[in-house]
Amino acid sequence: MKTVGIIVEYNPLHNGHVYHFEQSKLVSGTDTVVAVMSGSFLQRGEPAIVCKWARTEMALRMGADLVLELPVAYSTQPAEWFAYGAISALEATGVVDAFCFGSESGDLELLRSAARRLHEADNREAPDHADMTAGSLTGLAPSFQDAIRSRLKSGLSYPSAYAAAAGRLLAEESEEDWLAKPNNTLGLHYLLALERLHGTMRPYTIQRQKADYNQTDISDERIASATALRKLLSGEADTEAVRPFVPAYTRRILQREWEAGRAPVSWASFYAPLFARLAVTSPSEMAEFGEVTEGLEHRIARCLHEVQPSAGEPFEQLMQALKTKRYTRTKLQRMMTRILLNHRKIDLSPDLLRGGVPYLRVLGFTAAGQALLKAMRKTASVPVVTKAASFRHPFLDMDIRSATVHASAYRQPSKAELFRDYYEPPVRLADEV
Amino acid sequence: MKTVGIIVEYNPLHNGHVYHFEQSKLVSGTDTVVAVMSGSFLQRGEPAIVCKWARTEMALRMGADLVLELPVAYSTQPAEWFAYGAISALEATGVVDAFCFGSESGDLELLRSAARRLHEADNREAPDHADMTAGSLTGLAPSFQDAIRSRLKSGLSYPSAYAAAAGRLLAEESEEDWLAKPNNTLGLHYLLALERLHGTMRPYTIQRQKADYNQTDISDERIASATALRKLLSGEADTEAVRPFVPAYTRRILQREWEAGRAPVSWASFYAPLFARLAVTSPSEMAEFGEVTEGLEHRIARCLHEVQPSAGEPFEQLMQALKTKRYTRTKLQRMMTRILLNHRKIDLSPDLLRGGVPYLRVLGFTAAGQALLKAMRKTASVPVVTKAASFRHPFLDMDIRSATVHASAYRQPSKAELFRDYYEPPVRLADEV
C-alpha cells in the first residue's frame, strides 16, 4: 500500500477538489490518501465557513483515508510557515510516501530547482539557523530577506516583494512571472520545506487551470472556486445555490450545518468580539500580536475610527480603511485572526515553529485510515492525538480555543458545540452511513 | 454661594434620587450641586443601562449644576477605592464646601467616629503607606487586613468579612449589625477617604429608608430602586413601565435612547465579546486582570464549560456557575468588567490609585455650573478636562475605551456614537430646552 499526502482547506469541498484528489492518486500511483487540513481558521486569515468536523466528513466521503488537523499556529500563516507546518505533519506520520500539490506552472523541476537554490542560500548564510532571532519571521537566508525588505520599502506588498526577490535570486530563468502566481509560491514553499526538513516524500504537482475555471474536461457549469462558492452562500438561508458546483455529500453536509445554526461562519460573525478587543487594546499591546508589524498598531487605532456600523458590514469597512498597496487583504485578515485569537508573536516565534508540528491531531479516518493509524504507532515521530482532552501542548490549546471562538458564532451554540474538541471523537466514515 | 457634592450613578435617575438631591441641598444649606457620576461601567460591575451623556442630562434637568465623570479606574471598584476616587474628585475641585450621602443609619457621628478609628489604625501601622505593595488592594492597616483575611478563609464573602473585622476593631459599640448595610459601608468609606485625603469638605448624611421603599412622605406607588427599574425595562420595547417611578425628563430621555437603538445596555449585550475573550485567555494571563484573585482564573476556565447559550441567557448562566458563598455577584461582575475592558492589576495598582483622580472630566453643566468651572480655573488641584481629545492620561484612555465598548452594544452604532468622547462637548442645559 502506497500513500500520498495532500494539503487542503475544503472551504467548502467542491468539484475542483475532487478532480485534484483523483489526479493526486493517479500521478503518484497510490491507493490511500492522508489529508492535512486547516482547522477553524485558514491560510487567508478567515474563519472556515463550516466547522472542521463537517469539512473532515466531506474529505472522508470523497475518499480521503485520514484527515489530520494543521495546527492554527501554522494554518493562519504566510506561505512559508504554512507550507513548513503542513510538510512537517506529512513527514511526521512516517507513512506518507509522496505528496501532491496543484500549481499554475505544473512544472515540478522548475519549482524544485528554485527550492533547492533558495535552500542552498539559506545553508550558506545560516547553516544552523544560528542567526535567526524572534524578530526574523522567516527561515530564509539573510541576504534574501534583505532583498525582500528593500522591495517592501519601495512599497510592494509582501507577496510581490517575495516574488521579485526570488526571481532575482533564481536569475529569472523563466520569461514569465511564474513566481507571482499564488499556487506556484505555495508549491515552491512545500518543496523548500521538504529540503529544510530533509524530507523523504516524493513530490508531485498537477497543473491547475486558472483559478479552476475553464477546465476543458469539466465544464464551467460544474466548477467554481471556493471563494466564489462562499460568496454564493453568504447570507443565504439554504445551500441550494452551490448545488451545481459541489458533490452531493458536500451539499447535504452544508445543508445540515445550516439547519443546525452552525453555518455560515464568516468574519462578519466576529465583528463584535474583534471590535471590543481592538477598542480596549493600546497600540503597544497591539504590537505584541502576530502579524502586527511595521507600526500597523497605530494604523489599526486610526482606522477603527473610520468604521460606521450603521452604514454597512463593519469588518468590510475596517478592511477597506486598513488596505494599502503595501498590505494585502490576506495579510490584514491574518493579523485580525491573531488579534481575535490572542496569538502573540511570542507564542509563534520562529524557534517554536521551526520544530515542525509537535503532534498529529486526528480529525477523521476510514477503515484504510485506521490501518494507517495502527502503522503510525510505530512510525510517527510525534504523538498521535485522537482525544484532544488527553494531550497537552500550547499549540493544541490554541487549536481548541480557536474552535471555541469559531463555534461562538453559531446561532445558539450548545456547550457540546463550544467545546466540541473535548467531546468529539474523530469522524469515522463507517459511523456516518 | 455654597456648594454641596454628591456621588451618583443615576442608572436611571428616579424619584428616590430626586428626594436625596433635595434633602442634600436642604441639610447642607447650599445652593449649587456638583455630582460625581460613574461613566459607562458602574460600581456593581455592570454597564450603565444608558450612556453617560443621557444620565448627565437627567442630572442637570433635576437641578445638578456640574456633573463630573468618576474615572472607570475608580467607578468599578469595591467600596474603598470607589469612595476614595469620588471624594478625591470633589476635593480636587476646590469649590465644594460639603458633601452628602445616604445611609441606612443616618447617624453621622457613629460613622465618623468609626472612620477616624480605622484611619488611626492605618496611621499607627503604616504612616506613609510605606508597606503597601501592588499586592495589597486596600489602604487599610495591615492588622485590619489580616482580620479580614482570616474571616475570608472561614468562607465569608468580602463585604461580610469586612463588616465583621471592622465591627471587631470598633469594639461593636452598636448592638445592631450596622456595618453590614451597604450604604453604611459606602458612607464609612467616604468618611475614611476624607480622613486619608485630609479633606476640608463638611460631611452630611441623610437616612435612607430601606432600599428606598416604605418612605412615608412618598408613597410606594412612586418609589422603586434603580435595580427594580432596570428589571422593569429589561427586554422592553419602550419605557412605559417605569413611568410612575421616575421624573418626566428621565422617561423622555430613556424613551429617546430606546428609539435611537442606544438602550437598554446590559451584561447580556456583551456576552459575545466577553466569551471570546475568556475563551482565548490562558489562566495565567487571566490572573493578570483586576479582581481575578485567589485562583479565580481556574474557576472561570472551568465554569465557562458549563455555559449553554442554547438554554438561556449565557452571562446569567456564567454568573450562576461562578457564584459561591464566598464571592458576591458584585465581585464577579466587577471581575468580568475588568476582563472585558482589558484592565490589568498593574493598570490599577494602589500606587496609581492612591494619588486620587488625576483630572476632572466635565460631562455637563448649567449656567451656575459654568460659574463653578470658571472658579475652578483657580481652585482645582488637577486639570479640568472639557475636551477628552485634548488631554492624555492612562485613566482617561480607559474611560474613553470603556465608552466605546459600551456603545458597541448599540443596535447599529454610528462612529460618532462609538467615539463620542472625542466628538461630544459637555452637555449644557441651556442647549437642551
Interface residues (C-beta under 8 A of the other chain):
Chain A: F270 A272 P273 F275 A276 R277 A279 V280 T281 S282 E285 H305 E306 V307 Q308 P309 S310 A311 L340 L341 N342 D397 R401 S402 T404 V405 S408 Q412 P413 S414 K415 L418 F419 Y422
Chain B: F270 A272 P273 F275 A276 R277 A279 V280 T281 S282 E285 H305 E306 V307 Q308 P309 S310 A311 L340 L341 N342 D397 R401 S402 T404 V405 S408 Q412 P413 S414 K415 L418 F419 Y422
